[in-house]
């Protein structure tokens, strides 16, 4: 993601080699789901998704470390994301 740390938003760039169901979820440091950014069948290719540092209800999240988990048929990748308000 870029930028990282971020305020007020960050963008995730990822590429899927074959069409696949993709799920991109943000979790807090305790592992609780904050928001699901993607839960859809995506075509092969590059994709961009923006997170504005808000939870599923639209409330602003506090500064801290979060984890973005991308799951596709090819596997799962998790990265650390820092929100600095």
C-alpha positions as CSV (number, residue, x, y, z in Angstrom):
1,X,0.0,0.0,0.0
2,X,1.0,3.6,-0.5
3,X,1.6,5.7,1.4
4,X,2.4,3.9,4.5
5,X,2.1,5.3,7.1
6,X,-0.9,7.1,5.8
7,X,-3.4,9.9,6.7
8,X,-6.1,10.2,5.6
9,X,-6.1,7.4,3.0
10,X,-4.0,4.7,1.5
11,X,-4.2,2.8,-1.8
12,X,-3.7,-0.9,-2.2
13,X,-2.3,-2.2,-5.5
14,X,-2.4,-5.9,-6.4
15,X,-2.4,-8.1,-9.4
16,X,-4.3,-11.3,-9.9
17,X,-2.9,-13.6,-12.5
18,X,-6.2,-15.5,-13.2
19,X,-9.8,-14.6,-12.6
20,X,-10.5,-15.3,-8.9
21,X,-12.7,-14.5,-6.0
22,X,-10.8,-11.9,-3.9
23,X,-11.3,-10.7,-0.4
24,X,-9.4,-7.7,1.0
25,X,-10.1,-7.2,4.7
26,X,-8.6,-4.7,7.2
27,X,-8.1,-6.0,10.8
28,X,-7.1,-4.2,13.9
29,X,-4.1,-5.2,16.1
30,X,-6.3,-7.6,18.1
31,X,-7.4,-9.4,14.8
32,X,-10.9,-8.0,14.8
33,X,-12.3,-7.2,11.4
34,X,-12.5,-3.5,10.8
35,X,-13.9,-3.3,7.2
36,X,-14.1,-5.5,4.1
37,X,-12.8,-3.5,1.1
38,X,-13.2,-6.2,-1.5
39,X,-15.4,-9.4,-1.5
40,X,-15.9,-10.1,-5.2
41,X,-15.0,-12.1,-8.2
42,X,-12.3,-10.1,-10.0
43,X,-10.9,-10.5,-13.5
44,X,-7.2,-11.2,-14.0
45,X,-5.1,-8.0,-14.0
46,X,-4.1,-5.1,-11.8
47,X,-6.5,-3.7,-9.2
48,X,-6.5,-0.6,-6.9
49,X,-8.5,-0.2,-3.8
50,X,-8.5,2.8,-1.4
51,X,-9.0,2.7,2.3
52,X,-9.9,6.0,4.0
53,X,-9.1,4.8,7.5
54,X,-12.8,4.2,8.4
55,X,-14.6,1.1,9.8
56,X,-17.6,-0.6,8.2
57,X,-20.0,1.9,9.7
58,X,-18.0,4.9,8.4
59,X,-16.4,5.9,11.7
60,X,-12.9,7.2,11.6
61,X,-10.4,4.7,13.1
62,X,-7.8,5.8,15.6
63,X,-4.1,6.0,14.8
64,X,-2.4,2.6,15.1
65,X,-1.2,-0.5,13.3
66,X,-3.7,-2.4,11.2
67,X,-3.4,-5.5,9.0
68,X,-4.6,-5.8,5.4
69,X,-5.3,-9.4,4.3
70,X,-5.8,-10.2,0.7
71,X,-7.1,-13.7,0.0
72,X,-7.5,-15.2,-3.5
73,X,-7.5,-18.6,-5.0
74,X,-3.7,-18.3,-5.4
75,X,-3.2,-17.7,-1.6
76,X,-3.2,-15.2,1.2
77,X,-1.0,-12.2,1.9
78,X,-1.1,-10.0,4.9
79,X,0.7,-6.7,5.3
80,X,1.1,-4.2,8.2
81,X,-0.5,-0.8,7.6
82,X,0.0,2.2,9.9
83,X,-2.6,5.0,10.3
84,X,-1.1,8.2,11.7
85,X,-3.8,10.7,12.5
